[in-house]
Amino acid sequence: MEYLIGIQGQDFVIVAADNVAAHSIVKMKQDQDKMFKLSDKILLLCVGEAGDTVQFAEYIQKNIQLYKMRNGYELSPTAAANFTRKNLADYLRSRTPYHVNLLLAGFDETDGPGLYYMDHLSALAKAPFAAHGHGAYLTLSILDRYYRPDLTRDEAMDLLKKCIEELNYRFILNLPSFSVRLIDKDGIHDLEKLIPVGAK
Amino acid sequence: MSYDRAITVFSPDGHLFQVEYAQEAVKKGSTAVGVRGKNVVVLGVEKKTVAKLQDDRTVRKICALDDNVFMAFAGLTADARIVVNRARVECQSHRLTVEDPVTVEYITRFISSIKQRYTQSNGRRPFGISSLIVGFDFDGTPHLYQTDPSGTYHAWKANAIGRSAKTVREFLEKNYKEEHMESDTDVIKLAVRALLEVVQSGGKNIELAIMKRDESMKILVQEEIEEYVTAIEKEKEDAEKQKKKT
């Protein structure tokens, strides 16, 4: 039902998430923001079990901030991703597992942009592009066909739009809008919401 | 198994000697001064001269607790580390449960209640630190609070703790002017002048941190401190010349 996508370029990562918060067959909210700002240059996109998503994401968010306060500098995206993975894995083997699927996108001073895919079994993979949800089945192939590591920001945006258009065409559920954000050396930038229009 | 004996107990004439001894430990610590301006809050500490082979960057006596609050302390540095860590965790915990940053009063109350608990616990001694906690609430009001080993806290416009605190406080009482608190430079200068009263060798033994409304804490580099010191010395000279003329 929910959809997340991330595309890494040469010096940026662009991410998008749908804005629907649903309860069975009803859209409870159409402007839900599923991205959590972990630090100035790291975003966590989180979907899954209602309640688990916000609970887990905010817990990770506050712990990343605590690290910043204790040590005077922010965790790198790699460290943050591994920290998140460890937490998710520990909870998985407890009586209270979190059922969430995540994308972690960030920019590191030395390593550059990074996109990390994490699923509810706490598998972590660094990937040039990734997606979560039923929509992933429809869009991963488009990313396979058109992705290049040296995409410019506009090209990556076009690729993202291609994926959203495909969802609009082939996905049974109507996802009316998507939040889009871009992370580069200057931090996190909000881009215009993507609103797919009409039937093809 | 927990301890069964209290260490902090009343004396026949109503004193808690352990707490008073802790306050003595505070008086031996290096001086810290805090000034609350209208748009900026300032904390300054006396930097003890380090040994030749020691890296002086590792002695940090001003600690950020969150993006809107920071503190300095006087007394046992190791005790302060514990308190600062607990406060930092509480700041994030508050944000997690209430979705709002702490107010300066809240975190001061939290720190004070920890300190008080240790004056009434089996097997524990009080924390040997007094702290100056400054920051801005989310409605923009600046605050300066002082806590001490007994667990009491009070709000201040300007205060000092540690060695020679009395001298510095008297200086502040004489020289604090409400009108000057509008100007950020005047607030910072007051803190620097107060510290210069008791610090031996001038600018290079001072560590200064400021926070302007809606900005995070900024620790001033040595050059910036020197600028203030030179400006202050020039003002002193001019004042002397004026006096000589009249």
Chai-1 contact restraints between the chains, C-beta under 6 A:
chainA,res_idxA,chainB,res_idxB,connection_type,confidence,min_distance_angstrom,max_distance_angstrom,comment,restraint_id
A,E58,B,L96,contact,1.0,0.0,6.0,A-B,restraint_1
A,K62,B,Q92,contact,1.0,0.0,6.0,A-B,restraint_2
A,K62,B,R95,contact,1.0,0.0,6.0,A-B,restraint_3
A,K62,B,L96,contact,1.0,0.0,6.0,A-B,restraint_4
A,Q65,B,Q92,contact,1.0,0.0,6.0,A-B,restraint_5
A,L66,B,Q92,contact,1.0,0.0,6.0,A-B,restraint_6
A,M69,B,A64,contact,1.0,0.0,6.0,A-B,restraint_7
A,M69,B,R88,contact,1.0,0.0,6.0,A-B,restraint_8
A,R70,B,R88,contact,1.0,0.0,6.0,A-B,restraint_9
